[in-house]
Amino acid sequence: MTRVCGTEVAIKVRVSTGCSVSDYIGSFMRYQAPDFTISSIDADKVISCLIKNDERVEPGATVFAQFAMLYTDHEGKRMIRVMNYSWNTASNLYNYFKSADVENVAQFKIRNELSQAMKKGAKNTKEKLINDLIEMLYTYRNQCANQSNPSQLVLPETLTMLPLYILSIIKNPAFKLLTACRLDDKIYHIYKLTSLSMETFQYILYPRVYPVQDIGETVS
């Protein structure tokens, strides 16, 4: 009743020539359109989008993306929020892995699969998430570290925590079969994981660790 929300929300992401936005992912599950509308949004919701490379972009060129959201505030005024972002294209796959952010990669992969969980089912969703991880690590080994020992596990330096994050999240009720959890719990966790802020999401993947040796004798 007291949460500040924006209503009548219209969202669009524009990108540079050679790229396109194909999917939006969030608490609304998934939209496959250049832009979309939702009834409301608040400060704790996250919206992800899938940007595809449709044409060849020169190595080192700067690619731009602009997120624009039109909404009505609690006073009935129409407001717009715009966020701009730019990044340089990688000249090879190694540079792509080198610049990857493990929290971003993990969260996007998880949200992307959960947005299709209603169609695929829990078993196929979990298998797709694990298989995508295996394919990514295999590609890195084959394309970027093919001189390493075949018996050695090789991970990108920036993504060493990714397998741990994926193995952690598949234990969440959102990825469990209905024989192992209640339907209400499953739907709640799917909605929660697709809309949580990045900071809060991270505590689900890797819980807080507290030192117990500093607890005083008065604490029970």
N, C-alpha and C positions, 0 to 999 in steps of 0.2 A: 504493500500500500504506500510505502514511503520511498521506494526506489526511484531515483531520477532516471527517466528513460527518454529516448527520442522515438517518435512515432512517424508513420508514413515514410519509411526509409527507402531511398533509391540509391543504389550503389553501382559504380562502374570503375573499372581499371583500364587505363589506356597505356599502351606500350609502344616502343619505337618500331619503325618499319623493319620487317623481317621476323617479328615476334607477334604472338597473339595470345589472348587469354581464352582458355577453352572451358575451364570449370571453376566454380566458386564452392567452397566447402565451409560449413559452419553448423550452428545449432539447427538450421533449416535443412540439414543434410547435404544436398547438392543441387546446384543449378548449372546447366550447360547452356549459357547464353552470354552475349557480350555485356549485358547489364541485367540487373534484377531488382525486385522490390521485396521488402519484408515489412511486417506490421510494426515492429519495435526493436530497439537495441539499447543496451546499457554499456557502462564503462568496462565491464568485466568480460565482455564477449570478444571472441577472436574470429576473424574471417580470413580464410586462406584462399589463394587462387593458384591455379596451375598455368604457368606461362610456357608456351611452346616456341621452339625455334623453327619457323616455317621456311626461311630462306638463309642462304649463307651470309654470315656477318663477318666482316674483316677482323682478324685477330687483334686484340687490343682496343677495338672500337668501344665507345661508351654507349650502353643501352639504358634507356630511361623508362621508368614506370611511374604512373600517377594514379593514386587512389582518390576518388572523389565520392563523398557521401552527402546526400541531400536529405534533411530530416526536419521534423517539427519539434521544437523544444516544449518544455512544460508550460510556457507562457503562450503557446500557439504561434510562435514566430518560425518562419522557415529559415533554416540555417544550413550552411554548407561547410564541410570539413575536407581539406585537401592535404594529402601527404605525397611528397615526391621522393623518389629514390633512383639512384643510378649505380651501375657497376660496369666494370670492364670485362669484355669477353675473354675467355681463356684460349690460348693458342694450342693447348694439348690437354689430354685427359688428366695428366698428373697435376697440372696447375688447378684444374677444377677440384680435384680431391683435396689439394693442399689448402684451398681457400674455403672448404666446406665448414659449416658450423654444426656440430653434432646435435645440439638441442633442436635447432631448426629442422634438420633432416629427419630426426626421430619423430618429432611431433607432426610434421607434415605427412610422413608415411603412415603414421597411426591414424590421423584424422582422415586421410584419403581413403584408407581401407574401411574404416568405420562408416563413412558416408554411404557405402554400398552394402553394408552388412544386411540390410533388410532384404536385398535381392539375392545376395550370395549365400547367406546363412553363416553361422558362427564357424563351422568347420572350414569352409572354403575361404572365409575372411582371414582366419588365422594362418592357414597354409599359404595364402597369397602374400601375407606380410613376411613370413619366414623365407619363402622362396625369393622374394624381391631382395631381401637382405643377402641371401646366399649368392644371388646373381651379381649384386653390386660388389661384393668382396671378391668373387671370381673374376669379374671384369678388371678390378684393380690389380689383382695378382697377375693376370694374363697380359694386361696392357702396360702396367707400370712397374711391376716387380717380377718379371719373368726369369730373372737370373738367380732368384733366391732358391734355397733348398726346398725341394718338393714336399718334404715332411714338416716344414716349418709353417706355422700359422702367420700369415702376413696381413696386417691391417693398415689402412691409411692412418698416419699419425694423428690427424684431426678427428678420426672417427673410431678411435679405440674403444670408446664407451658405447658405441651403437649396438653391438650384440647384447650387452647387458641391459640396455634400455628396452630392446624388443622382447627379450626373454622375461623381463619384469612385467611388461604391460600385458602379455598374453595370459597372465594369471589373473587379470582383472575380470570381473563378471561380464563386461562388455564382450569378451571373446569366448566365454564359456557356453557350452551347450545348455539347453533348457533343462536337461536332466541333472545338471550340476548347480543350477541357481534358479531363482524365481524370475518369471517374466518381467515383473515390475522392476526388480533390481537391475536386470539386464538393460531395459529401456532407459532407466535413470542414468546408468553409467555411460551408455552410448551418447546420450544427450550431453552429459557432463563433459566427456572427453572431447567432443567435437566443438565445444564452445568455451572451455576454460581459457583464461589468460595464460600466456607462455610461462610466466613466473610460477603460477600455481600448478600448472601442468607438470613442471619439473619436479615438484615435491612428490608427485604420484609415481614418476619414473624412478626417482632416487630419493627416498625419504630422508628427512633431517636426521643427523646423527648428533647426539648429545654426550658430552663427557660425563661419566658417572663418578670418576675418582674425585671430582671437586664438590660433590654433594655433601653438605654439612651433616653433622650427627642429628640435628634437630628436624631434618627432613625425613618423613616416613614414607 
